[in-house]
Amino acid sequence: MTPAGSMKALRIHGPLDMRMEQVPIPRVGPDQVLVRTAAVGICATDLELFDGRMPYIRQGLTRLPLTPGHEWSGIVEHAGAEVDNVRAGDAVVGDISLGCGQCSPCLRGAYHLCERRTELGVIGEDGAFAQFLRTRARHVYPVPAGLSLQEAAFAEPAATCLNGLRRTGVQPGDRAAVFGDGVIGFLTAQMCRCMGASDVVLIARSRDHAPVADALGLALVDSSKVDVQAEVPRILRGRPEVVSECTGSPEALNDAIHLTAPGGRLNVLSITGSPSVAADIDYLVTRDVTMVGSLASPNAFAPALRLLASGALQVRPLISRIFPFREALEAFTFVRLRKEPRIKVLVVAETEEAAG
């Protein structure tokens, strides 16, 4: 049976109006699981929900109050009667996109395009900044042995990067460049290597995260100091066949277009927040460049978890700060105000805090 009683949850009521509240523990249906949250990452989407910039709020898709959080890991507390892929006590992670399972996109595996989809912590489903979360068992994946729950909380962004690069295509020996030194940029750069890229360059607007790049064996170019169009081809000994834009900057998008080798592929993983962006489409056409946009992380969790567990994707260097759940509000303020350079901030349950 679903545990009775109440729990603490972080609830967004409006722009910059977030409160730690006591709410009922969610009741679990036959195809759902109740998970005791262990670790949650603060994502740019969570910040946009917090300060009211999220387009889904304006579009009426996101309704407040809402508990955010979609980069999570935890332990199954209770599984519904029809659940057979996990059981109580299992360490798990889960997808953000929850499809109906019956429509045409869902039946072909594109559940992230389901017209009736909900999104954990974003659209129609409370998320993981709570002591417990409820989700559909078919979107839950066991954490491999040896992978910590803090590291497993990176499964969602890692799967998002993998989905984008699979759609774009990385061939063995490709040269790759990645715009952005946030968590998506660092994961995309590492994922390029996993998929066969021979050389990868990370492009940032400062050298704040150069020590992390060095620790991961990635070349970092500071675009505020050098001409990216000259420096990156010099390092790679040619223009990159694969370029990923992970910043959300319209200027970076055009830089990415111009950097891509003729016949190459451009992977756009970021959202600008602008209704329109001026892009040099003529360059795409005259250089035969393919630009691919990608959404979410469908069918990518299992391989992403295997890459994390193998060590091919390293995420420990990306953790900038860890806050206990009781200080979740402070964690959001820390990230929003950019008090110091940071890549990923985690909020962890007391048990994970003790485990380190």
Secondary structure, 3 states (H helix, E strand, C coil): CCCCCEEEEEEEEECCEEEEEEEECCCCCCCEEEEEEEEEECCHHHHHHHHCCCHHHHCCCCCCCECCCCEEEEEEEEECCCCCCCCCCCEEEECCEECCCCCHHHHCCCHHHCCCCEEECCEEECCCCECEEEEEHHHEEECCCCCCHHHHCCHHHHHHHHHHHHHHCCCCCCEEEEECCCHHHHHHHHHHHHCCCCEEEEEECCCCCHHHHHHCCCEEEECCCCCHHHHHHHHHCCCCCEEEECCCCHHHHHHHHHHCCCCCEEEECCCCCCCCCCCCHHHHHHCCCEEEECCCCCCCHHHHHHHHHHCCCCCHHHEEEEEEHHHHHHHHHHHHCCCCCCCEEEEECHHHHHHC
